[in-house]
Amino acid sequence: MGEDMNRMSLIERASKDLLPDQRCRILFADQLNLARGKYVPMSYAAKGRARICVGTFAVTYNKTMVPAPSGGVLEGLPDMDVVYDPDNLRSSWEANTRIALGELHYKGEPFPLCGRGALRRAVDAWRARGLEPMVGIELEAYVFQKNAAGNWVPYDTPGAFVYGTGPFSDPDGLIDEIWKVAESCGILIESINAEYDAPQFELTLRYADAIRAADDAFLFRLMAREILYRRGYLLSFLPKPFAEKSGSGMHFNLSFNDREGRNVFAGDVESGTLSQTMKGCIAGLLHHHEALAAIMAPTTNSYARLRPASLSGYWANWGIDHRAVTVRVSTETGQAARIEHRLADCAASPYFGLAAMLQAALLGLEHDYALPEAETSDSMVRAGTDRHTPNTLGDALDALEADPTLRSAVGAELVDNFLCIKREELRELEGKSGDEQIAYYLHYI
């Protein structure tokens, strides 16, 4: 009776405060970082769950169905549940709509292929040590517009330059609109500016706990792409959409708060001696560097970005305030102290990517991995290590499969499903040119 009354209360509030055609958009991120879900009326949304076919985890971008582990193809494609809190819906950029972000359940239990569930497990592992992971996410993207022939070409920003702002970087005010809508949806912006190449932008979101940070990044990417697409533009988060221009990444800035809310990295750089927690995190990220690439750089196009002299997280190295390394230790102190992991790109699910990052960092602390010396070379012409990300997606998938420790920590079923789907993706792209590969991904990333 109490549960029914609470649901009725939600419906009554919706009827009173919102328009009669109010709807809910139920969303979750799959292993390809596609925003799967459905629209339902608010009366249905009060149930707190929706049924969706588990086969969403058995298809490629090209919609090829694959008998991937736990994807349900050989079991008749059964349903799973998207479970969410109906009293904690988020604002939307679409009229008369609320958003429900859910986690996946199957037969009443958490579904192992759920990226948000994998991130929650990673967060819980750190919380068991009395630490709350705090994350700030930087995203990079290019804007396209259509030419007279109807082809996508770079947005015309002839006066743009790195750290550029204003009309010469964004003559049609696209970034202003994205910022305004993001704020109205409760997605807080830290900063936005033009990046190194035109028309590329860096879009930095406000620090938050890890799950909120991943939620915001997932929704922000979807919102920004949909807003611009309705205006006739395409915002592409592809890692390397132009061979002659810089790549686009997704940087994870990580710190931990203790039970009193203090940043445990606060004194690391200031004291000149890194804490065991920071050293363990960096060592774990470097130890599992090759395997992490598959999860954090999950397309064939990702490996056009991951190259030497690219400032992209190619080398398995770290340094203090060094942008050419993979793990950069910021020189900011106090609550702003952090490490920045620069390997990922926005083709990766922020849930899956952050789960893998947190688990790798925790493994470094638990297993006391050796921390190599900080990078002193430029990492552009020379680097102090010969270890780097694999040179192809296929090699990265092999590295992930060959790392049972990370596979187990992140979730064996999740990793195995991902490997299967991605290997089918490789088969679909076999023999394709770089431009054909970009066309394969462009409208999804």
Secondary structure, DSSP 8 states (H G I E B T S, - for coil): -HHHHHHHHHHHHHHHHS-TT-EEEEEEE-TT--EEEEEEEHHHHTTSEEEEEGGGGSB-TT--B---TTS-GGGT--EEEEE--TTS-EE-SSTTEEEEE-EEEETTEE-TT-HHHHHHHHHHHHHTTT-EEEEEEEEEEEEEEE-TTS-EEE---TT--TT--STTT-TT-HHHHHHHHHHHTT--EEEEEE-SSTTEEEEEE--EEHHHHHHHHHHHHHHHHHHHHHTTEEEE--S-S-TTS----EEEEEEEE-TTS-BTTTTHHHHTS--HHHHHHHHHHHHTHHHHHHHHS-STTHHHHS-TTSSSS-BS-EEET-TTSSEEE----GGG--EEE----TTS-HHHHHHHHHHHHHHHHHHT--------S-SSS--S-S-B--SSHHHHHHHHHT-HHHHHHH-HHHHHHHHHHHHHHHHHHTT--HHHHHHHHTTT-
